[in-house]
């Protein structure tokens, strides 16, 4: 086997890959590779057969950890390519369905009903507090009256909070 006529590649050329090569090696669609490279602002290191080639060391992070992830905007569908956006919505719907089925997530109506029940129980205790204080501790009427005013103010605050 003869090596005559074979070109020797420089290290720069060896580690510079085209979009297709990067796509194949990283297992990511060629369009996604291109969009992530553009989003990261990476410039081609050379040209191979008339097409831009990029240093693997520069693009690896951009491909594996997209800009949207590193900026904390992982859940911004507006920054995703259509396939990723579709996959994201499908996964979010599945997550929400799972969380509802397991009881981790409840509807707004259920939450309001539960909060109303909790407030009602608390208010029942507070409504009887002045009577208990008067009967069991024989407190002065002025003190009982002050407790009643505080309970009334609390009831009003809770009602406004539940309406909001």
N, C-alpha and C positions, 0 to 999 in steps of 0.2 A: 504494500500500500504506500503510495507516494503522496507526499504533502506538497508537491510542486503545484504551484498555481493557487494554493489556498491562502487566503488573506489572513493576516494576524490581526485580531481585534485588540484595540486598546481596552484598558479596564473601564474607561468611560463608556465606550460603545457596548461593552459586554453587559454593563449594569443599566443601560438605557433601553427601555422597552416601549413598544408601541401600545396603543390603547387595546388592540386585540390581544396582545400577549399579556398585558396586565389583567384584562378581563378574564382570560382563560386561567391564569395562575391564581387569581384571588377569588374566582368563582362568582364574580359580580358582572352584571350586564355591561356591555361596552358603553352604552349610553350613560349608565350610572357612573362608570369610571370617569368618563369625560366630564360629566356635570360636577362631580366631586373635585376633580382636578381644577376646573374653572373656578369653583366656589372657594377653593383654597388659594387661588392665585398662583399656581405653580406654572412656570414657563418650561417649554421643551428644552432639553439639554442638547439635543442634536436632531438631525433628520436621518431617517433610514428609508431608503427607497421612495423618497419624496414625501414621507409622512413624519409627523413629529414623534419624537421618542422622549421619554421622561425617565429620570433617574429613579430607580426603584426605591432607594432610601428616602427620597423626597415625597413620593406619592403614596407610600405604604400607609402612613398615618391618615392621609386624606381619604384613602379608599376604605380603610378599616374603621376609622373614627371620623365620620363626616363632620363638616363644619357645624351643621345644625346640632349635632350631639355635643360638640365641645363648647358651643355657645349656650347650652342649656335649653335650646329650642327643639328638643327631640320630638315634641308633640305638635309641631306646627305643620299641619298638612300643606299649607301654602308653599313651603320650601321643599316639598318632596316631589319626586318625579311621579307621573301618574300611577305606575305599578306599585311603588312604595306607598303612595297615598291610599290606594285601594286596599292594599294589605293592611295598612294601619287601621283604616276604618273597620275592616272585617275583624281584626284582632280586638279593637276596642269594643265592638258590639258583643263579641264572645266574652270578653272580660266582664262587661256589665251584666250580661245574662248569667254568668257564673256567680258573680257577687250577689245578684238578686236571689238566685237559687239557694245559695249557702247562707243567706241572711245577713251578709256583711253590708249590703246596700239595700236601703229601703226607699220607698217613694216619698215625695214631699208630703203627700196627704197622710201617709202612715206616721211620718215624723210629727206632723202637726197634731194628729190625734193623740199620740203618745205624750207629747209635751202638754197638751190640754189636760189629759188624765193626771199627769204628775202635778200640774198646777192646782187642779181641783182637789187632790188629796192633801196637798200642802195647805191650801186655803181652809179645808175643813178643820184641820188641826188648829190653825191660827184663829178661826172663828170661835172655837170653844175655849181658847186660851184665857181670855178675860174672865169667863165664868169659873174656870178651874183656879185661877189665881185668887179670885174673890172667895170661893168656897173652901179651897184647901189651905190657902195661906193667909186668908183674912186680911188682904191688903186694903189700903185706904181707897175710897172711891176715886180720888184724883189720879192715883196710879193706874187704876183699871181704865179710867177714861183715856189716859195717855197711851196705854197699850192698844186700846181700840182705835185711836187715831193712827197709830203706826201700822196696824193691821190693814186699815182702810187704805192708807197710802200705798202699802205694798200690793194690795189687791189691784189698785188702779195701775200701778207700774207693770204688774204682770199682764194685765189685760191689754195694755198698750203694746207691750213686747210681743204678745201672741198675735195681735192683729198685724203688726209690722212683719 
